[in-house]
Amino acid sequence: MLNTKQPFEEKNNTKVASRIVLAVTLVFEVLKNVENVREVAKEMFPELFIALLANIGSLLHAESLKPVASNASSGASKSTVSRFRRKKGKNDEKEIDVSGQTTAKIVPRENASIAIKSLLEMINDDDDFVVECEQLCEKLDQVDTVFEGVQKLADVVCEHLASYLEKIIPLAFNSLNGVYEDQRSCVAAFFGQLVFNKCGGKDIGLLDSVMNALLSKLIDNCYQVRKISLEAITNIANVGEDQVKKFSTPVLNALVMGLDDKDSRNDEITLVSLNGLHKVLDVIEEPSVRSVLITVCLRMKSCFERDNFEVRSAAFQLFGSLTKFCTDASKSTFIDQIHSILPTLLLHVNDENGSVCSACKKTLSQISPLLQTPKFQKFCEDAHNKNESQFHYGEFLNNVTKSLIAEIPEKLNYFVTSNVQFFKSVNPKLRANSALLVGFLLGNLPANMQQVVSIDHVLNSLVALLKDSDVNVRTYTAEALGLLSNLISSH
């Protein structure tokens, strides 16, 4: 009946739970106490489990039923009406009768979570298992934690009931492709955790089926389903080298596409992609990532300037982790990417957010050894090892610009022009930092190298920044111009 009846009705843009579906849901709490029910529950467990999992999704945002007073004149006496009880709290019980009448308001999603808990307890009534079921039920009946609860549910099934997965997984495909978005989301979250748990260690063919199903939902028309599925496929990192290799190409491609997903709300999909790439790339070898390495570098560049500090921090951390692939055929191309991102890293070392500053310092300490620049490497490692109170941005810039001029002179013009572009950034912190960095780059420039840079253009751009609306930008710019007194007098 749960599979055939509509779980709710739309009334004035509100989902109102079906009384029939609710009545069936409520039956499970009573059935668990019926004699000999365990054998029947075991026999029908896969079908009942998937029906109740889908029910959690379909009733997730359904409104509570309005209280309806029992009507004594209807001819139905209390003795002829079966009543079911559920506990909302320690001292708060509510009665619901199967005729559809209620003596109190009920919450559909809470009853849906209790139903699946009751089914699990029919199969296993061990005290520890019951406690585990109580804990996951607390998460399942809350909108904010329901998908976390579904993941916990998958953990329980993989640990205690893995023998049923061979039947559960094929049955779940219908709900994964069903019409209700929250149903599809619940099954996607469940499948993702099955991948994490290697489908309970069962036939590897089950894992293949689950991964292929999740990959197919990356083009779902529901944003929530796509986001959950994208996060779910990253759990392939947990299953072993052979499976990671098998799915590395579609998973990496999906994560790379997610870096600049146009539908990403508050950068959610972008953040899932960044964290997912970090997790997956940590367990694969260079040959598997060679074809997409540069694409990853190019796609993540837009993340460095996002307003969301979590995205900036994750992006810089990811770039640092890519150093493990700077070998063999990928080395020269990755070194080019390091040079291109270096100005941005030096600016965000003084980001307004502390976690971004730390991420940049760590990344600089990871990439600097690859550049064969011992002085620059030392200053980067020192900055990473210093705590916030010991670190001085101006001193750091003075040291690293001197080392860059001495050790990578051929990149000097690029470093200067790249920083001048940040003079027009919408972020005043970046405008200020770029002015100071340019000041140190040109101020430390030996006389025999001054012709490498278009100094007049840079000076004019700096003077224009003195009129900036932000006081810190004007202050940093004045300090930068103070470093260039010799250049200014000669021009």
N, C-alpha and C positions, 0 to 999 in steps of 0.2 A: 504493500500500500504506500510506503514511503517513496517507492520508485515511480509510482503511477499517478499519485495525487499531486496537484499543484500545491507547493509548500506555503504559499502566501497569495494574497490578493492585493492588487494596487488600488488604494482608495485615497483620492485627493493627494497623490504623490507620496503616499505612505504605505509601507508594506505591512499588511495585517496578517498575522500567522493563521493558517488554516486550522480550524478546530479539530478536524479529523486527523491531520498530521500530528497536532499536539497530543491528541488523545492516544494515538499509537506510540508516540515518543514516551509518554508518561507510563505506559504499560510496562516498560522494561524494568523500572525500579521495583515494581511488584513481582514481576516474573522471576527475578533473581532469588526470591525466597520460596519459589514453588518447588516441591519435591521432584526429583529426577529431571530437572530442567537442564542440568549440565550436559547430559548426553545430546540432547536436542540442540543446545547452543553450540556445542563443538561441531556437530554435523553441519549446521547452517552458518557457522561463524563467518566465513569469507563474505557471503552475501549480506548478512546482517551488519557486519562491520562497515562495508563500503556504503550501505544505505544510510547508516547513522553518521558516518564521516561526511557524506554529502549533505546530510540534514543539518549538521553544524554550520556548514557554509550557507545553506539556503535560509536558515533562520537567524543568521548573524545580525542582520539589521532589521529584522521583523519587529514590529511594535508589540508591546505587551497587550494581552487581551484586557478589555475593560471588565471590571467586576460585574457579575450578573447574579442577582439574588435568587436563591432557590425559591420555587413557587409551589407551596404546599397544595394549592387548589388544582394543580395539574394532574393530580391523582398518583403521582409517583412518590412513594414514601421513601424515607431514608433507608429502610431495610431492603428496598428493591433497587437502589442505585448503588452501583459499585463505586467506591471512593478510593482515590489514590492520594498518598501524602508525599510531599517532598519538603525537605528542610532548606530554608534560605539562610538561616543562622542558627545559633545554638538554641535560641528560645522562640524561634519564629517558624511555625509550621503552617502550611497552606493546604487546603483541600480542593481537589478538582474532581468532578464527576464526569464519567464518559458520556453523559447525555449532552455535554457541551456547556452545562451551567457551572459557574464558579462562585465560590464564596469569597474569593480574594483575587487580586490582580496577580498574574504570573508573568515570568520573563521567559520567552520562548528559547533564547539562546542558552539560558541556564539549564532548562529542562533537556535540551539537546545534548549538552555536555554530560548531564547526569545519566542519560540513556546509554551513551557509549561506555561510561564508567561501569554502569550496571552490567552491560554485556561482558565486559572484561572480567568482572568479578564472578560472573556465571562460569567462566572458563577456569579461573584460578582464584580461590578465596584465601590464599596464603596471606598472613598478616602483613608481611613486608610488601607484597604485591598490592594489597588493598591501599596501603599508605601511599605507594607510588601513584596509584590511580587517583587518589584524593588530590594529590599535588598537581597532577596534570589537569584535573577537572577545574581547579581554581583558575588556571590560565585559559582553558577553553571557553569558559563562560564570560570572559571579558573581551570587549571589542579590541582593546589595545594590545592584548597578549594572546589572542586566539591562534595566530600562526606559530607563535612560540610554543603554545600548547599542542598544536598539531605535530610539530617537530618532536616534542617530548613523547607524544603518542607513538610516533614512528620508532623512537628509541625503545619504548616498551615492547612493541610488537617484535622488533628485531632481536631483542634480548630474550624474551619469554615465549614468543609465539611465531618464530621464524618459519616453522614448518607450514604455516598457512599462506605464506607470501606467494607461493607458486600459483595459488588460485586468486589471492587478493589483487595482485597487480593487474592481470588481464581485466578483471571486473572493474577496476578503477578507471580504465580508459574511457568508459562512457561518461563518467562524471567529469573527467578532465576535458572532455570535448562537449560538455553539456551547455545549456543555454544560460545558466546562472553563473555570473562572474565570481561570486564568493565561493561557490562550489569548486569552480576550476582553480581558484586561488588556494583553497584548502588542499586539494589533491596535489597541486604543484609543490606546496610546502611539504606535504607528506612524502612525495617522491624524492624531493631534494635531500631529506634526511635519510631516506632509504639508501641513496647513493653514498652519503657520509658513512653509513653503517655497513656498506658493502652488501646491502640486501640480506643482512644477517649471515653472511658468509655462504649463501646458497649458490645455486647454479649461476655462473657468470652471464649466461644468456638473459637472466632476469635483469641484471644491471644494464646490459645493452638495451633492452626494451625500455627501461625507465629513462635512460639518458636520451634515447631517440625521441621519446615522448616529450621530454622537457625541451629539447631543441626545437621541436615543432611548435611549442607555445611561445617562442620568442617573437613570433609575428601575430600573436593574439591581439584582437582589437581592444582588449582591456589592459590599461596601463599597469594595474596591480598584478595581473597575471604575468605580464612580461617581466616586471621587476623581480617578482618572486622566482620565476623560472631562470632568469639570468643569474641570480644569486645561487640558485640550486645547482646549476651545472658546474659551478666552481668547486663543488664538493668532490669532483672527480680527482682532485689533488690528493684525496685521502685514501684512494683505493688501490694504489700500486702502480709500478712503472709501466706495465704492459697496457693497462687500460688508459693511463694518462697519454701514452703515445698514440693509442688508437683514436682518442677523441681530442687530441691537442689542437688539430687544425680547426674544426668547427667551433670549439670552445674559445680559442684565442681570437678567431675572427669575430665571434659574437661580442666578446668583451671589448675588442678594439672599436667596433661599431658603436658600442654603448658609451664610449668616451665623449662623443659629441651628439648624443641622442637629442633630437630637437624637442621631444616631448617630456624630457626629464624635468620633474617638478622639484624645485629646490635642490637641483643637482643630485637627486637621489640615485638615478640610474648611473650617472657619471661616477658617483662615489662607490656604488656597487661594482662597477667595471674596474676602477682603480684598485680597490681592495682585492677583487677577484683575480686580476692580473698578477698582483703581488703574490697571491697564494699559489696560483697555478705555475707561474714562472719559477717559483722557488723549488719545484720538484721535477722540472724538465731540463733536458740538456740542450746545448747550443744548436745542434743540427735541427731540432724540432722547432726552434724559434727563429732560425736564421731568415726565413722568408718574410717574417712579419716584424722583425726587430726595428727597422727604420720606420715602418708605418706606425708602430707603437710610439716611438720617439716623437714623430711629427704630430700625431693625433693628441698626445698629452700636453703639447706646448700651450694649447689654449687654456688648459687647466691651471697653469701657473698664475694666471691673472684673474681667476674667478673671485667673486666677492666672498664666497663660502670658504672660510679658512680651512675647513676639514678637507676640502677638495685640493687646495693648494698644498697642504701638508702631505696628503696621500700621494699626490703627483710627484713631489720632490723625493719622497721616500722610494717610490717606484723607480724613478730614474736612477737613484743610487743602487738599487738592487740589480739593475740591468748590467752592472759592471761584471757580473759573473759570465756574461756572454761575450766579453771583449777578448775573444780568442780566435785563432784561426782566421777563417774567411771574413768574419764579422768585425775584426779589430779595427781596420782603417776607417770603415764607415762609422763605427761607433765613436771613434776619436773625433771625427768631424762633428758629430752630434754634441759631444762634450764641449767643444769650442763654441758651438752656436748657442748653447744654453748657459755658458759660464757667466756672461754679464747679468743675466736674470738671477742666477744663484747668488751672486755677490750683492745684488740689490735686496733680495729677500732675506738675507742674513740679518737684516735689520727690519724685518716685517713687523707690522703692528701686533701680530699674534705670536706668542711665545712658542707654540708648538711648531709653527712654520719656521721660525728662526732655528730651532733645534734640528728640524728635518733638513734644512739647508746646510747647516754646519756638518751634520753627519754625512750628507751626500757629497759635500766637498772633500771630506776626509776619505771617501770611497773612490772618487774619480781622480783625485790629484795624483795618486801613484801611477796611473796609466799614462800621464802626460810626460813622464820623464823630466820633471821639473822639481828637483829636490828642495829648493828654497820655498817655492810655492806650496809644495806638499807639507813642509814643516809648519808653515803658518796656518794652513788649513787644519792640520791635526791638532795644533795647539788651541785653535779656536774651538774645535769640537770638545776638547778635554777641559776647557775652562767653564766654570759656572757663570751664570748670568751677571753676577756682581763683578766678576773679574774681567769680563769682556768689554772692550771699548771699540765701537765701530770705526771711529776715525783712525785709531791706531792700526786696526786690522787692515783697512783700506790702504793706508800708507805702506804697510809692509807687503801686501799682496800685489799692489800695482808695481812696486819696484821690482819684485821677482818676476812678474809677467813681462815687463819691459825687457828684462835681462834674458829671460828664458824662452819666451815666445814672441820675439819682436815682429815676426811676420804677421801676427794677428792683431797688432796694436791698432791699426786703422779700423778694423772691424769692431773691436771692443769699444772704441770711442764712438763711432757712428751708431752702434746698437744702443748705447746709453743715451745718446742725444735724442733718439726716438722716444725714450721714456719721458722726455721733458713735456710731452703732450698727453701723458697718461691721465686718466680720470682720477687716479688714486694719488692724493697729495703726498703720501709717504714715499711712493715710488718716484715722484718728481723731485722730491728733496734728496733722496738717496742717490738718484742718478746724477744730479748736479754735483754732489760731493764726490762721487766716484770719478766723474770726468775731471774734476778739479785735481784729484790726486794723480790720475793718469797723465794729464798734461803737465802738472807741476813737477812730477818726477822724471819727465822726459829729458834725456840728454840733448844738448844743442845739436849734435850731429844727426838726430832722429826727428827733429821738429818738422822737417819737410814732408814726413810721411803722412801727417794729418793736416786737414784743411782747418787751420787754427782760427782764421778769421770767422768762418761759419760757426764754429763752436763758441767762440767768444760772443758773437752777436746773439746766439741762442741763449747763452747764460745771462747776458744783460737783460734779455726779454723776461727771464724768469724773476728778475728783481721786482717786477710788477705783478707777480702772482698773488692771487687772493688769499693764499694760505701763508700764515706767518712763519711756519716752520720751513716752507719752501724758500721763502725770501731769506731766512737766516742761513740755511745750508748753502744757498747760492752765493750769498755774501762771503761765507767762509771759503767756498770754492774759488771765487774770484781772488780772494786774498792769497791763495796758494799760487796764483798765476801772475803775480806782480811783475816778474821778469819778462814773461811773454807779452803782457799788456804794454809794457814800456817799449818793447821792440816792435810792436805793431801799432 
